[in-house]
């Protein structure tokens, strides 16, 4: 339902190819405002003063120039998503064009800022439309925006319409769109495949757990594997969450959504890699056959896991998928997950906490995130904390009983399943808790564009 063919050009976006009567947009740097103001006549100066326009970031003002009008846009001079990201829903509906050159990143900001989720409620207005500059890499801009929109749509959709079977349907549609191969292991077949952890997490739900496995690209190309946590709703299991903590658990498949959005962008841009996308999908529900604290699960890697807390279920989905991913010995594994509240406490809702077992990879993705205005922040895989995962009756416990370093111990748990493969784990919020330019409140792509820019720079 949410997959858009990359061949559809500007259709369905807030960009247009041309417009006869579009309104010009002029970016005015904050530092250059006095110089720009000195070129205006008294009427124009008074007009800007009445609008309290000082060219501060995000400000807009209408300026009469002869018989026509233009819009002045305050700009802090940074190349970022916020340059244009606040305009589509702030400017009046209509068509606009830029008077000066601008970066592709800033254009992506315009597209990200025009996003609306209207599956269940009619939009109150349409976003303003921008003429795509002839100098832009329009294909890359549009593909990036569509990848982010796909991710946001999946997260914003409630669990009633985004169960494991729905994630499978979206994945199959994406596979068909790009000519990828897909295999899905469902229900008790997971036990035959050795995925006891995925099965345990989802077996209590009416919609069966599954492992979605998509492959695309030349078999001889460098292998890149993406894994996404797909808990479509998290009640907490028998260690049930309080109502306030359960309210937004439709977003607990945000890792899967980010992984799918990244896969979409890789395929749309035809990166010369052998892509594998693994999405373990389950609803952590409660019934008579729910897995319990004290149970011991058998994982794909052969490690046994004692359950300390059934609400630490995302790492159980990931451990089986990461073990499968590591078998192929890809050049790198990237996993995305809404995994711990500890990561939110450490970096907040707007930064992606990143763990990595390879310093070179970590440095490169960190820099790519800075360049893409998609910030990631490296956290330590502090091995001395492994003692908190010791179990007296199994190889490892799924959740440390300590209140300390929860995001780190979760990452250390996952590290046991990737062996020596270069691996990067993102513990993300996947949801904007406030409106920002280019980042409307709701489901969000986090670290998606950072990883894509790294892969594009490394393999394109």
N, C-alpha and C positions, 0 to 999 in steps of 0.2 A: 504493500500500500504506500510506503514512504519512499521507495527506491525511484529515483529519477534518472532516466537515461542521459549520459553525458553528451549524447548527440542532439539534445533538444535546444542547444544554443542558449539564448537569453530568456527563453520561455519560462514563465513562472517566477522570474526574479524581479528585483526592483531596479533593473538596468534596462535601458532601451538602446537601440542602435543609433537612432537619430530623432530629432523633434524640431519642427519648424519654429515654434514659439516658446522654446524652453527659456527659463530664467537663468541668467549667469550667476555663478557662485565665485566670489573672490575670497581667497584665504588671506587674512591679514595677521602677520606675526605680532604677538604681543609686544615684542621689543621694537617693532617698526611702526607702532600705532601713531606716535606723534608725527613721524615723517609723512605717513599716509594722510593724517588729518590735515596737515598743512597744505595739501593739494586740493582740499575741498573748499567750496564757497560757503558763505555764512549760513545759508539755508541748510546745506548738507551737514555742516558742523552742528547746528542746532538740532537737526533731526537725530543725529547720533546721540547727542546729549540727552534728548528726551527719552531715547531708548536705553539709556545708561550703558551704552556700548563702549567698552575700553579694550576690545580685542582679547579679553581673557579667554582662556580655553573653553570652548563650548558655547560661547555667546554668539548670537546672530543679530543682525540688524538689517532692515530694509533701507536701501539708499536710492533716491530718485536721481537718475542720470538723464537729463533731457526729458524725452517723452517716455522713457522706459524705467524699469526698476532693476536693481540687482540686489543680491544678498551678500552682505559681508559676514564672514565667518571667523571668529577669533581662533587663533592657533598658537600653541606654545612652541612651535618649531620642531617638535618631535615627530619621527616617522613611526606612527603607531595606529592602533585600531580606533582610538578615541578621536583622531582628527576629523573623521566623517561619521563615526559610529553613532553619534547622538542625533544626526540630522534627519534621517528618514521619517522618524515619528515626531519630530519637532517642527520641521518645515511644513507649510501648508501642502495639501495634496496637489500634485502637478508634476511637471517635467522641468529638470534643471540640467545645466552643464557647467563644467569647471572651466575657468578662464586660464588656469595655469596647469603645468604638468604636475602629476602626483604619482605616488608609488602604488604598486599593486597591493601592498599591505594595507594602505589607507583605503583602497577600493574594497578590499575584503571587509574592512571595518564597516563600510557603508552597507554591504550586504548582510553582515551579521547583525547590524542595528535595525534592519528592516524586518527581522524575523518576527512572526506571530504564530502562536499555536491556536488554531481555530477549528479543530476537529469537532468540538462540542459546543462552541459558542461563537456566534457570528462576530467577525471583527468590527469594531466601531468605526474604523477608517482604514484606508489603504495607505501604505507608505509612499513617501515622495519617490519619484523615479529619476534616475541619473543617466545621462547619456554616457555610454562606455567610451572612454577616451581611445582614440586610434592608436596611441602609443602603448596601451596596456596589453599584458598577456591575458587577454580576455578568457581564454580557455582555462588557464590556471586559476584565475580569480573565481570564475563561476564554479569550477569543480570544488574548490576549497569551501565556498559558501554552501554548496549542496551537501558536502560531507558533514559540515557543522550542523546544518539543518536536519539531516538524517539522524544524527546523534541526539539532538535536542528533541525531535519528534518522538523517538523511541522512549526517551526518559520521561517526557511529559505525559505520555499515554498511561492511563491507570491500569492496574494489574488485571482488571477484568478483560481488557483488550490487549494485554501484553504479557500473556502467560508463556511458558516455555514453547508451546506449540506455535504461538504467534511469532516468537523470535526465530523459530525454525522457518516459518513461512517467509519472513522478511529476508532471511539468509538465502533461501532457495530463489527468491525473486532476484536478489543481487547476483547469485551465481548464474542465473539465466541471462541477466543483463550483460554480463561480461564474459560469458562462455567459460565459467569456472566449473570445476568438479565439486560435488558436495556429497558427503556421506553423513548420516545421522543415526546415532545409536540411542535407542529409546528404552526406558523402563528396565525390566529384568535383564535385557540384553547387555546392560552396563555391567552386570555381575560377570557375565561370560567374558567381557572385554577387560576384566580386572579393575573396573572403576567402582570399587565399593564405596568410596567416599561420596562421589556424585550421587550414587543411588540412594545412600542413606539420607542425605540432606533432603531429597525430593520425594521420597517414597510415600510420605503421608499426604501428599497433595493429589487432588483429582486429576490435574494435568501432569502427566508423567515427566520425570526428569529425563534429560537427554544431553548428549554431547554432539554438538554441531562441528563438523570438520570440513572446511572449504579449502581447496587448493587452486592456484592459478599461476600461469606463467611458464616460461621455458624450464623444463626439468633440469637443465644444465646451468641455469642462472644461479647466482648466490641465493641461499635459502634464508628467508626472513620469516619468523613465526610470531604471530600476534595472538595473545590469549586475553579473553575478557570475562570477568565474573558476571554471570547472568542470573542472579537471584531476583526473580521477577516480583516477589514480595517476601518480606522478611518479618514474620510474626515474632521471631526469636526462638521458635520451637517451644519445647517444654520449659526452657528458661525464658518465658514469655516477656516481651518488652512491655513497659507501661504504655498507655495510650498515646502520650505525648511523643514518645520515641518511635512509635509505630506509624504515626500519621503520614510521614513522607516516605515510607518504605517502598513505594512504587519506584523510587529512584535507585533501589539497590541493585538494579541491573545496569547502572550507569557505566560500569566497566565494560560490559558487553557492547553497549551502545557506542562507546568511544572506540573500541576495537573494530566494530563494524564500520564506523565512519572512516577510520584510518584505512581499512581495507578498501573501502569504496574509492578513496582518494588515490591510493596506490594504483588500483586497476584503471580508474578513469584517466590517470596521467600516464598509464602504460610504462611504469617503472620497470626496468629490466631486472626483475628479481623473481625468484620462485617463492610466491607468497603462500603461507599456510595460516588460516584463521581458525582458532579453536575457541568455541563458546560453550562452556559447560553451563547448562540452564536448568534451574529448578526453583520451585516455590518452597520456602521453608515454612511448612504448614504444621498443624497439630491434629493428630488423630490417634487411634489406638495403636498404630504401627510407627509412630514417630520414633526417631532415634533419641537415646536418653543420655544424660550425664552418667559417666561410668562405662558406657559401651566402648568396645574396642573395634575399630574399623580396619579393614584390610585395603590398602591402597594399591594403585597400579605399580608403583615403584617396589612394592614388597614390604614397605615399612608399615608397622601397625601404629595406629593413632588412638590414644585414649581420649575420650570426650570429657573435658572439664566443664564446658559450657556450650549448649546447643545454639547459642546466639553468635558463636564464633564459627559460622558455617561457610562463609565465603572462602576462607583459606582451604576448606575441605574440597570445594569444587575445583579450586585452582590447583591443588596439589596433584590430582590425577591428570589434569590437562597439561600441567607443566612437565610431568614425567613423560607423557606421550610426546610432547614437543621436543624434549631433550634427546629422545632416542635417535632422532634424525641428525643430531649435531649440526643445527643451523648456525649461520654466522652470528645471529643474535636472536634472543627471545625478548619480546616486550609484553608485559602484562599490565592490564588496567583493572582497578577494583575500587569500589567504595568500601574499604575494608575496615578502618578503625576510627573511632571517635578521637583516639589519641593523636592521629595525624591532623585532625581539624583543630585540636587544641594547640598543636605545635605551629602550624602554618596558616590556620584559618581556612575559610571556604574558597578563597580566590587564588591560592597557590597549589600546585601539584607537588606533594611530597614524593621524592624520587629516591629509590634505593637501587644500588648497582654493584655488581661484583667485578667490574672492569673500569679502572680509572679513566682510560682513554675514551671509552664509550660515554662515560658519565660527563666528562668535560665537554665532549663534542655536542651532546644533546643539550646540556645546559646552555652552551653558546647559541645553538640553534633556537632554543626557546627565547633567548634575549632578542635575537634577530627577528623572530616571528611574533613578538609581543605575546608569547604564550609561556609564561614564566613557570619554571620548575625549580625546586630547591632540594639539593641533595641532603639526605639524612644518612646517619651511620649504620652500617651493618656491624654492630659492635658484638663481636663473637663471644665476649665474656658473659653476655646475657643469655647464652644458650642454656645455662644451668637452670633457668626458669622454665624450660620446656622439658625437663627430665620427668619421666614417668617410672613408677616402680613396677608396672605390669605391662608396659608396651614400649615401643621404640621411642615414642615422643607423645607429648600431650598437646592437644590442639590450642590450648589457651593458658597462658601463664596466670597463676592465681594472684600474682603481684599487681598492685595498682600502677606500677611504674613501667615506662618504656613500652607501652602497648603496641605502638606502630612498629617499633624495632623488633620486638619478639615475634610479631606476625610475619615480618619480612624474613627473619631468621628461620622460622618454620618453613616458609616457601623455598628458601635457598637450599634446603636439604633435597629438594626434588628436581633441581636443575643441574646438579653436578658441577662440571667446570665450564659449561656453555656460557658465553657472555650473555648476561641477563639483566634486564632493567624492569623494576617493579614500580608502578605508580599507584599510590594510595590517594584517591581523589574524592572530592565532595560531589562532583558532577552536577552541581545545582547552584545557580546564582541566588543568593538570599536578598539581593537588592538590585535595582536597576542601575547600570553603568553604560556609558556610550559603547555600543557594540556588544553589550552583554545584558540583554533583558532578563528580568527575573524569571527563573525556571531552569529546566534542564540545560546543561552546558557541556560542551566539548572542552576537555582539559588535557593538555599535553599532546593532543592529536596532531596539531599543526607543527609543534616542535619536533616530534618524531618524524613526521613526513619530511620536513625541511632537512633534517639530518640524513634521512635515507636518500632524498633527492640529491643532496650534495655529495653523497658517498657512492651512489650507484648509477645515477642518470648519465 
